[in-house]
Amino acid sequence: MTHKGCEILNPEKFIKQIDEINDQIYLIIGKNEYWSQKFRKQFEKIIPDEEKTMNLGFFDLQENGLDEVINDANSIPFFGEKRLVIINNPGFLTSDKKSDENEQNISDFINYIDNPSLETVLLIFAPYEKLDARKKVVKKLKKKANIFDFNQMNESDIKKYVLNYIHQNNFKINSDDFDFLFNRLAGDLSSLMNELNKLFIYANEKIITKNAIEELVPKSLEQNVFNLVNYVLSDNTFKAIQLYKELLLQKYEPLQLNAILVSQFRLLLQVMILSNNGYSQGSLASVLKAHPYRIKLAMQTIKNLNIDYLRSGYLGLVEIEDQLKTGNRNPELLFEMYVIKLSDKKKKPV
């Protein structure tokens, strides 16, 4: 079985070990819908189907209180040997000040961690980039719980897993086409696994091709916005405006699109500033709390850009946001004027 306090980097191995549950507290850190679902289903197997109604508890701490969790965890299994208590969204483990858990509840929870019910398995899903390591409750969990950290999974881990899945199902895909699929879905494991099921059905002679990917796999919003930013920064005004209009036709709200664009430009600025100050690609992902794949793409994007140009792009989007919120201006016209002005600025000598 796993050791308390360790961070296990192989989710498949971790899931197989769930059959050997001998411990009481498990902490899953980070957001990964694909593996979260697999973990939950595997843990639920420790409770027989006929006992699930009585011995399986689920608490979302955005709706439930921590006191409810503690009471349920301390309850004796009803006509069974084990209880499984699942917690989601434990905001009190982060530095988020929105969490309204009181000190007494947290103190009681710490006491429970020290003296857990031997008949209860407590499974905590903390879908965050980072926990607040200064907090006593976090320190206690890291010492007492079995931990898996999704945030430790990098681009290479995800690619390796997906390629193994493809090959285990006796399908083939060349490296260029695989990269195309990976980029199209912004490296999201859940989306990759879902789309592969469609591609398996469509594949001729069990070969997944770029044509099949283009036909069957829709671009993620993140990929569309990434393309949009690239069009803007490469002075491809026509394609930028065309893609922006297409996204509006797909019913994306102008404020939503602009917010994602602002976020992307902010990331580019942060990556440029920090990399100029000696930060490596790996340390950037940690400091900026961003997916390593986003950092990799950002570093590729900023290679031939200067900070004044990026700053202008960012401030122009902030201005659009203000105009969208305070006026009745046409979002298409605002974006067109923004792209043209930014392109003109790039052409002028510094």
N, C-alpha and C positions, 0 to 999 in steps of 0.2 A: 504494500500500500504506500501511498505518498507520505512524505514527512511534513509535519506541521511547519508553516511559515515559509515553505519553499515555493518557488515560482516554476511551474512545470510548462515546458515549451512545446510539448507534443499533445495536442488535444485528443487525438485518436487513442493514444496510450492511456491518457487520463480517463477517458470514457470507459475503456475496457476494465480499468481498475475499479470502476464504480460498483461492479458486481461484488467486490470484496469490502464493502463499506464496514468499517469498524470504528469510525470516528463520528463525532457529533456535529462539527461545524465546517462548512465549506464556503469559501468566498470566491466569487467569479468577478473579476475586475475587467472593465472595458466593454465596448459595444460591438457585438458581432451576432446578428440575428440568427445566422445559420448554426453556429456552434451553440448558442444559448438554447435554441430549441432542442438540439441533440442532447445537451447536458440535462435539460429539464426532463425530457422523455425517459432518459436512462435512469435518472434518480427516481422518477415516479414508479419504475418497475419494482422498487423495493417494497411498495405497498400493493398487496393483492387487489385486483379489480373490485372484488366485493367489499373491500374495506376502505376504498378511496373516499367515499362520501364522509366517513367518520374520522379517518386518520390522515387526511391530506388537507393542509391549510395553505392558502395563498393570500399574501398581504402586500398591497401596493401602498407604500408609505406616503404617497401623494394623497391617498384617501383614508388610510387607516393609521392608527397611532401605534407607537412602539410598545405601549403597554398591552395592546391586544396581542401582539406577537409573543411577548414574554408569557402571558397567561396561557396561550395556546401551546407554546413550546413546553411548558411545565405540566400540561395535562397528561394524564395516563392514557395510553392507546386504548381505544374502545374495541374490545373483542379482537385484538391483534397484538403483534409483538413490537411494531414500530409506528411512530408518527413521522411524517415529513412536513416540515414547515418551510415554505418558500417566501422569501422577502424580495421585493423589487423596489427600485428607486430609493435606496437609503440615503437621502440627501444629507443626513446628519454626519455622514462619513467624509464629506467634502467641506470645502471652505465656503460653500454657498450659504449665505446668510438668510435665504428664504426658508430654510428648514425650520419648522416650528416645534421640533421636539424639545421638551423641557429637560433641564439638567437631571431631574429625578429619574425620568424615564431612561436617559442615557446611563446614569449610574446603575440603575437596576439591570440594564442590558449588559453592562460590564460585569456585574456580579454573575449574570447568567453565563457569560463566556467562561468565567472562572469555574463555574459549577454547573455545567450543562446537564440536562436530563439524559440519562443513559439510554432511554427508549426513544429519544427524539433526534432526528437528523435535521439540522438547520442549514438551509441552502440560501445564500445571499447573493443576489445579482446586483452588482454595482456598475451600471453602464456609463462609467465616467472615464475620462482620460487620466485622471489623477485623483487619489484620495489625499486628505489633509493629514500628512504624516506627523504633524505636531499634536494631533488629538490623541488623548489617552485611549479612547475606544479603538482607534485605528491601530495604534501600537499593540494593543491587546489582541486584536484580531490577527495581526501579522505574526504574532507569537503563537497563538493557539489554533488558528484555523488552517485547513488545507486550502491552498491558494492556486488558482489559475488566472493568469493575467493575459487577456487578449491583446493588450497594448504591446506585449513583447513580441507579437507575431508581426513580421515585416513582409515586404512585398515578395521576397524570395520564398518565404514559408507558404504564402498563399498560392503563388505560381506552382510550387512543387506539389502541393496538395491537389490542385485542380488538374494538373497534368497527370498525376498518378491516377486520379479518378477516371480521366479519359482513357488512359491505357488499360486500366483494370477492366473497363467495359469493352475492351477490344476495338476502340476507335483510334483514329490517327488524325493529327493536325500538325502542319509544319510550324516552325518557330515564328515566322513572320505573321501567319494567320492567327496564331495564338496571341501574339502581342497586340494584334488588331482587336481581337475579342476582349482582351484584358483592358486595353485603353478605352474601348467603347463603353465599358461598364465601370470605368473609373476604379478598377481593382476591387470592387465590392464582392466579397465571397458569396453572400446570399444570392445576389443577382446572377453571378456567374453560374452557380449550381442550378438555379431555376432555368436559366436559358439553355444550359447544356441538355436538359431533358428534351427540349424542342429540337435542338440541333441533332440529337441522336436519332430521332424519328425521321428527320429530313435527309440525313447524310446518305449519299450514294456510295455504295461499297465501303461503308464505315469510315469515310474520310470527310472531315469537317473542313469546308473551304471558306474563303473570304466572301465569295458570292452568297453562300448560305447565311453567313453571319450578317451581311448587309441587308439581306431580304427578311430575316426572321428576328434579329435582335435590335430593338429600338435603342437609340442613344440615351444614356442617362441625362438628367438635367445638368448634372455636374459636367459631363463631357460636352454638352452643347454650350454651356457657359465658358468652358475652357477654350473651345473652338472660337467662340465669340470674342473672347479676350485676345486670342492670337490674331484674329482678323483685324481687330482694332489696332494692336501694337505693330502689325506688319503693314499698316496703311492700306489694307484691303477693304476700302470703304464700302464698295458695292456688296461684297459678301457679308460684311458685318451688319449692314442695314437689312439685307435680305433675311439673314438668320434671325435677327431680332424680331422682324415681322412674323416669321414662321412661328416663333415661340409665343408671340401674342395670339396668333391664330389657334395655337394649341391650348389656349385658355390660361396661360400663366399670367399672373397679375404683374403690371409694370413695376409696382413697388417691390414685389418678390424678386423679380429679375434684377432690378437695380441693387437690391440688398446683397444678392449673391455676387454681383459684379464688384460692389464696394468691398466685400469680404475678400475676393480674389486679388484685387489691387492692393489691399492692405497687406495681404500675405506676401505679395511680390516685394513690396517696400520693406517689410520686416526681414525677409530672406536676404535682400540685397544689403541692408544695413548690417545685419548680424554676420553674414558671410564675409563682408569687408572687414569685420572686426575679428576674424579668425575662427568663427564657428564652423564646425564640420556639418555635413548633411545629417548625420545621426543625431548630433547634439541639437540641431535646429528643430527636428521633429519633437524632441523632448521639451525644449524651451517654449516652443510656440504651440505645443499641445495639438499638433496637426499630424495627420496620417503621413507616414514616410513617403508614400507614393505622391502625395500632393507636393511635398517638399522637393522631391526629385524633379517633377514637372516644372515647379517654380524656378528652380535653379537653371533649368534648360531655357526657360523663357527669358530670364533677365540677362543672359550672356552679352547681348549687344545693345543693352539699353542703359541710359543714365538715370540717376535718381531724380533730377529735376523734371524729366519727361514723365516718369512714373508718378511723381507727386502731382503733376498737372492732371494726369488721367484720373487719379484718385479724387482730387478736389472737384473736378468736373462732375463726377458721379454723385458726390455729396451735394453739389448744387442742384442736380437733377432731382435728387430725393426731396430737397426742400421745396422745389417747384411742384412736384407731384403731390406733396402733402398740403400745400397751401393754395394751390391754384387749380384751374381747369385746363391747363395746357395739354396739348396733344402729346402723349408719350413718344409716339413715333417721330414726331418733329423734333422733340427735345433730344432724342438719341441721335438723330441724323445730324443736327447742329453740333452736338458733342463730338461725334466722330470726325466731322469735317474740320472743326477747330483744332482738335488734337493732332490730326494729320498735318495741318498747316503749321502747327508749332514744331513738329518734328523736322519739317523741311527747312525751317528757318535756321540759319547758323547761330550757334550759341555765342 
